[in-house]
């Protein structure tokens, strides 16, 4: 017996790739994606930047702090965002990016 609400079968297109919107298409996208960068809590971020969590919260509200990710009510930071934030504030020296372009 077939349930009409069940997931449709995976269908491939004539070029061998899955059709857009199917679970197979999502699997293809995920296999091409780069792994997620670990996310840091505001407490970890404040410690790395040597600032208080209070300063970090204020900087987030004014837009003066590092880029952040909001997942539900949780605030998280990427290490790459912290590096960009610090590099943008280096004064009096030529900035050399040791992490590539």
N, C-alpha and C positions, 0 to 999 in steps of 0.2 A: 504494500500500500504506500502510495506517495503522498507526502504532506506538501501542500502547495506553498507553505511558508518556509520550506527548507531552503538551504543555500543552493543556488544554481550550480550546475556542474562547471568546472573550469574549462574554458574554451580558448583554444589557441587561434590566432589569425593565420592567414595564408603565408605570412613571412616567418612563422615559427614563434612569434612573441605573443604574449597574452593580450587580450583585449583590455582597454582602459576600464577601470572600475571593477575588475574581477580580483579575487584573492591572489591569483597568479601574477597579475600586474603589480600588486603591492609587494609581493615577494621579490620581483625583479628590481623594483626601485630600492628596496631595503638592501639587496645584495650589492648594489652600486654605491650605496651611501657610505660615507666615512664613519668610523666609530665615534660615538659621542665623547666629547671631552668631559672629564669629571667636573662636577659642579661643586663650588665651595659655599659654605654657609656664611652669613654676615660676620659671625664671630671669627671664623678662619680667615676671612678676607681682611678684617680689621687688624688681626694679628700680623698678617703678611705685610700690610701697608703701614703698620705701626701707627694706627689711628684708633680712636674709640668707635664702638658700634654706634654711638650717638652721632658722631660726625658723619659716619657712613650713611645713616638714615637721613640726616639733613641734606647731605650731598645728593642722595637719591631723589629727594623731593624737589630740590632746586635744579637738578640736571647737571650738577657740577661733578658728580662722582663717576666711577667706572660704569660701563654698560652692565646691566643686570638682567637676569631671567626671572620671570614670575611664573610659578607653577602653582595654581590655586592661590593660596595665601602665602606660600613660601617664596622667599627671595633667595636667589642663588647667583653666584658669579662664576664666570669662566676665567681660567688662568690667563688665557690669551687676551681677554678684556683688561685684566689687571696690568699685563705687560704693555699694552697700548696706552693705557691711562698713565703709567709711570713714564714711558718714553716720550709722551707728548708734553711732559712737564720737566724734562731735563733741560737745564739752562747752562749756557756758557761752554758747551762742548758739542762737537759734531757727534750726532747720534749714529752709532754703528749697530745694525741689527744682526746679532749673532744667531738668530733663528731663521734666517733666510729672508727672501723678499717680502 
